[in-house]
Amino acid sequence: MQKTLFSRFTGALFAAGCLFSAVLHAAGPADDLQGPLSAFGKPDLRANVQVGPRPFYLVAGMDEGALKSKLKRCADGPFRRSDFSIGHRGAGLQIPEHTKESYEAAARMGAGIVECDVTFTSDGALVCRHAECDLHTTTNIVATDLNSKCSVPYSGPGSSPKCCTSDITLAEFRTLTGKMDASNPAATDAQGYLGGTADWRTDLYTGRGTLMTLDESIALNQRLGVKHTPELKGGDPARIAAVFGGQAQYAQALIDHLQAAGVRPRDAWPQSFDLADVLYWIHNAPAYGRQAVYLVDYDPAAKDTLPPLPLATLESLKAQGVKIIAPPMPALLAVDAEGRIVPSALANELKRLGFDIITWTFERSDLRQGASKAGFYYAFDPEGRAIAKDSDMYKALDVLAKRVGVLGIFSDWPGTVTYYANCMGL
């Protein structure tokens, strides 16, 4: 009897093994990215969303209440990509901004949209940098031979270099390495000048920093399955005229690159702080102009007005076809007499007039000691009555999402926003 049972067991085991083998061999190439066995070692960033430990750390530190309870219930995921989560220059909290590595990190953390700030080289290439003249703080240029080509080269301790993308060609731009946006003016040499990273950020991921052109960022986004929000950066008017012929041609160049890459207008949100750029897209590239984003800045000192736009200006923008306005977070939030975060007067006015709203920038401040020491992005709470610690950032995000009704929010660490977006069904 024991032999019979053993024979039956081994026979069943053999049959199961054959069936498992058949299933494995039946799976074609299309299945390779679907199953956990075949996907191991072949990460597909289109589906492989990982928010990392930070959201869990922040949720754990929240005060007890309905929001914390809701967020805790989402801890097991699964997490998916969300257009509510926008990668601000990639994932610049820890990984050098506007680099391939930073863009990939943003996509892995579930950003549905990733930003390339668009500026230009001396030979007319559109490249991803936050400003025309920030290479001295965002790349290693001052420690290379290209320092001599800078508008103002690094010349030693106490110097104030100014290095622009328009100082160099695309070929020269490609030789540079991205780094965390920082500098140490007191350093005794060029290598030391490249330091200065804030202590709440890190240089851990600066071993690689692959710079990107606009075309390369578009192609990467397409491969990763994320959408596009290129921001046309301002620049020296004389250099723009020399390279493109004028501001309008510069604005058109951005659209030309989107079209050449086959980007569907519904998958792109071109943006600019220059209203002329936004109106140009609305009138001359209407397919893309429908989602053009007018970025507006904010002066925290202007507390008793509708900063930064008076009502007449808002109504004029609406009449001219502007549909999406993007003020920074502190312009959209306020703290009431009970110490609760509420929509600001500007937020309510934008909603009343029917604008869609995007805002910036989450995870760009050191909140370890609360809003009172966090600077610009938490200027709506200067005494730290509502934001007393880093975990309280989720209270601000909750108001932006539910009461202001923003379409999305730029974040220097998209995983934090992706976690919230998934939990709230955004």
WONORSUL-V839130 format. One record per backbone hydrogen bond with DSSP energy under -1.0 kcal/mol. CO is the residue of the C=O (numbers start at 0). NH is the residue of the N-H. Records with the same first field share a line. If there is no record, write none. Layout:
CO=NH / NH
This chain:
0=4
1=5
2=6
3=7
4=8
5=9
6=10
7=11
8=12
9=13
10=14
11=15
12=16
13=17
14=18
15=19
16=20
17=21
18=22
19=23
20=24
21=25
22=26
27=30
28=31
30=33 / 34
34=38
38=41
43=46 / 47
46=48
52=56
53=57
54=58
55=59
56=60
58=61
64=68
65=69
66=70
67=71
68=72
70=73
71=74
73=76
81=84 / 111
83=408
84=111 / 112
85=410
86=88 / 114
88=97
90=93 / 94
98=102
99=103
100=104
101=105
102=106
103=107
104=108
105=110
106=109
107=49
109=81
111=226
112=86
113=228
115=230
116=128
117=232
118=126
120=123
124=120
125=213
126=118
131=164
133=136 / 137
134=138
136=181
137=178
139=142
140=143
143=146
144=147
145=148
146=149
151=161
155=158
161=151
162=134
163=166
164=167
167=121
168=172
169=173
171=174
172=175
176=139
179=181
183=186
184=157
188=192
189=193
191=194
192=183
197=200
202=205
208=177
209=99
211=127
212=216
213=217
214=218
215=219
216=220
217=221
218=222
219=223
220=224 / 225
226=113
227=268
229=270
230=117
235=239
236=240
237=241
238=242
239=243
245=249
246=250
247=251
248=252
249=253
250=254
251=255
252=256
253=257
254=258
255=259
256=260
257=262
258=261
263=266
264=267
266=227
269=292
270=231
271=294
273=276 / 277
274=278
275=279
276=280
277=281
278=282
279=283
280=284
284=287 / 288
285=289
287=290
288=291
292=271
293=325
298=301
300=302
304=306
309=313
310=314
311=315
312=316
313=317
314=318
315=319
316=321
317=320
322=355
323=293
324=357
325=295
327=330
328=331
331=343
333=341
335=338
339=335
341=333
343=347
344=348
345=349
346=350
347=351
348=352
349=354
350=353
355=324
356=406
358=409
359=328
361=411
364=366
366=369
369=372
370=373
374=377
375=378
377=380
380=383
386=370
388=391
389=392
390=393
391=394 / 395
392=396
393=397
394=398
395=399
396=400
397=401
398=402 / 403
399=405
407=358
408=85
409=361
410=87
411=92
412=415
413=417
414=418
415=419
416=420
417=421
418=422
419=423
420=425
